Amino acid sequence: MAPRASLSKPLMARLRRPLTLTWAGLLAERLVRAFWPLWTLIAGLAAALMLGFHEWAMVELVGGALIGAVLGGVVLLVHGARRFRWPTRGEALARMDAAMPGRPLAALADAQAIGRGDAASEAIWHAHQKRMLSAAEGARPVEPDLRVSKADPYGLRYIALLGLVVALCFGSVWRAGTITQIGAGSAQAALGPTWEGWVEPPAYTGLPSLYLADLGDRVEAPEGSRITLRLYGEVGALSVSETVSARVEDVGAATDPDHRFEIRQDGMLMIEGPGGHSWEVVALADLPPSVSILEDGARTTFDGQMSQPFEARDDHGVISGTATIRLDLSRMERRYGLSVEPEPREAVELELPMPITGNRMEFTETLVENLSQHPWAHLPVTLQFAVVDAAGNVGASVPAPMDLPARRFFDPLAAAVIENRRDLLWSMENAPRVVQVLRAISFEPEERLFRDKAAYLRFRVILRRLGVMVQEASLDGEARDEIAEALWDLAILIEDGDIGDALERMREAQERLSEAMRNDASDDEIARLMQELRDATQDYLRQKSQQAERDGDTDQPDRQDGESQQLTQQDLQDMMDRIQELMEQGRMAEAQQALEEFQQMMENLRVTEGQQGQQGDSPGEQAMEGLADTLREQQGLSDQAFRDLQEQFNPNAQAGESGENEGRNGGQGAGQSHEGQDGQGQGSGAQPGQGGEDQANRNGGDGGLADRQEALRQELQRQRENLPGMGGEAGENAADALDRAGRAMDGAEEALRGGDLPEAIDRQSEAMDALREGMRSLGEAMAEQQQQNQPGGQGQARGGDGAQQSDPLGRTPGQGDQAGTNDSLLQGTDVYRRARELLDEIRRRSGEGARPDVERDYLERLLDRF
């Protein structure tokens, strides 16, 4: 075998750093494998001492454990020393060489054994040495293998390390030094008496523990904080006195080595003796929590679900809360079934929602509940919120008077059933009266009273069962509750009929869309939920329309409720378009607010339908219908004047252009947009002069626009004189608006007779605006009068706020810019699309330079106005 050569000095210089690191890793590896049991024992013993286990354990146990630990440490040290081998430089070089492919370091240390003297063999050998040298120059340090899992299958080293980390976090290094003070050792006696103490606040405060030796002469701590004192040294050398715990029992001796008590009041804490100290202790009282009811954001959905926001706060956090609802007999109108004394009922207690995450020191939440089936529904109650903190302190809000929110029934029969259900739940003494009322309702019922035979049969079964119980005096609380549940189901069947499923789908679609917006759902998910809401709303409105038509055929065939329903439905479609537009723009907060307004609009729609089904053709409604007809006729006259103005300045306009405005001739049918009273139209080939002469004839002759304007003004005057007495500010506003409309009509008439069509159209526009304002004010006055005249029973369509009443056209006054428009008064099926087309046409014509300046000025005034 050929002798091995040594590595060159330049190569060793390059390998010095990786070789040193590899050697250090090899040393660490052998130290860990040889001494891991020893440092595991040391870590466990240190953790036990720093956590103070020796302070509460028996002296004998502590001494035995220490002796065992010392002996075990010696054994483990000897065992590790016997296993440990100091790594050499050659071992480090061999490990680094083994980590490289081809072992280049070993190859460089080899010498050529065969082929010496042969030029070819030596050339091959030198090439091999050169490649190995290149590989050796790229040597890297080898990481040590510190894993000892095979030797420690139970992970004892990790357990000891975890204990040491816990001791460093929650223990004290100084506690380890007190190991020398166990028992009555002479060393401690030589050092003299000492003490130590801690103040531990209640856990719910989240405050850290305090070490008394680190504090000054004044200590501020929450009430209930626990003080722990330990006295070391000769018994009797130190004593404790305090006035903060207010203890009278189990006080113990002042010289006891251990003292534990809680801070209950302000006072003094003193340790008397050598090295003693005194503190002035201030007990910080735990303030009671507070809660308040927020008026902003409180609302009730159309199905009776109440949403009541509240705000709570506490110095350390609220843990729970309740909402208590009590009947307020002092504000009740005791008549009919409520005149008897009510049966005692416990107050309604609802658990308040608490934040799942985050800080509970100050937060705002919303209580959501539906109490429509409770006997106190719609009756005066008081609502009081109460919250509790961890210390047991209770804070309550001021009782807020309110009518218990619940579902309202607009069908007269359903409302009557619910009212009798309320009387039955109020007191069982009302049972005979309820039987009489129900029998009166079902005596010779008309066909329109019970549209569904199933509802009538269910009504008769409930009546028969209740009548038998009253006759046999067998009515008890359980049977009464069963009958009340049956009456509720019957009222729902009568109220919703076959639209119950559509109503529920629409409500669920609203809730799902609102939840998706709050949770930042994807655009595709929100678009899908928006389409689902559209479909559910259309389905609901379609079924309600069918129900309204069915009621109209049997009740009031001459009522034109379709227009009111059309306006309300269009308003809903516009609101949903607005919600979708806001969501597409990423304005989710505004979209959420618009969705809440949409829900309120649905409530207004139901209120409107309930009022239409109950009120009939009152004088106010007749006046409103007459004003609506006047507004339509005024709109038709304005359209005819606008077309005449077009023909005056553009007599050669094609039929297609003028045909776009058909159907508005003063409320007359389509095809009269270019016709006079004789039914003969103006030909498209008429000369300008002829057109002007014909225009003058129409404006000035019998049957012309001026005469029709005068007749319309006289009709408005007649309606103004026959208006029902409407008091209040809204009634005065209605009268003033109609007076302005009359004056504007008079100005339009004079302009028409003078041939000033632009001025006439401006005055007609003012008249229509005044008419709309008058109709809005008249609707508000009717709503206020109705609210004042109604006693507020279950079966009455009254809102909690006058601002939310709907006018007879189904619109909500003051809700957005849709209120008060006359869009539904236009002819056609899609009035909003029609309005956009007309606006686009006006813009197009105003941009044509060939048109006369007078016409273009008028078109620009129209654009400025609309």
Buried (B, 14 or more C-beta within 10 A) or exposed (E): EEEEEEBEEEBEEBBEEBBEBBBBBBBBBBBBBBBBBBBBBBBBBBBBBBBBBBBEBEEEEBBEBBEEBEEBBEEBBEBBEEEBEEBEEEBBBBBBBEBBEEBBBBBBBBEBEEEEEEEEEEEEBEEBBEEBBEBBEEBEBBEBEEEBEEEBEEEBBEBBBBBBEEBEEEBBEEBBEBBEBBEEEEEBEEEEBBBBBBBBBBEBBEBEEBEBEEBEEEBBBBBBBBBBBBBBBBEEBBBBEBEBBEEEEEEEEBBBEEBEBBBBEBBEBBBBBEEBBEBBBBBBEBBBBBBBBEEEEBBBBBBBBBBBBBBBBBBBBBBEBBBBBBBBEEEEEEEBBBEBEBEEEEEBEBEBEBEEEEEBBEBEBBBEBBBBBBBBBBBBBBBBBBBBBBBEBEBBBEBBEBBBBBBBBBBBBBBBBBBBBBBBBBBBBBBBBBBEBBEEBBEEEEEEBBBEEEBBEBBBEBBEBBBEBBEEEEBEEEBBEEBBEBBBEBBBBBBBBEBEEBBBBBBEBBBBBBEBBEEEBEEEEBBBBBEBBBBBBBBBBEBBBEBBEEBBEEEBEEBEBEBBBBBBBBBBBBBBEBBBEBBEEEEBEBBBEBBBBBBBBBBBBBBBBBBBBBBEEBEBBEBBBBBBBBBBBBBBBBBBBBBBBBBBBBBEBEEEEBBBBBBBBBBBEEEBBBBBEEEEBBEEEBEEEEBBEBBEEBBBEEEBBBBBBBEBBEBBBEBBEEBBEBEBEBBEBBBBBBBBBBBBBBBBBBBBBEBBBBBBBBBBBBBBBBBBBBBBBBBBBBBBBBBEEEEEBBBBBBBEEBEBBBBBBBBBBEBBEBBBBBBBBBBEEEBEEBBEEBEEBBEEBBEEEEBEEEBBEBBEBBEEEE
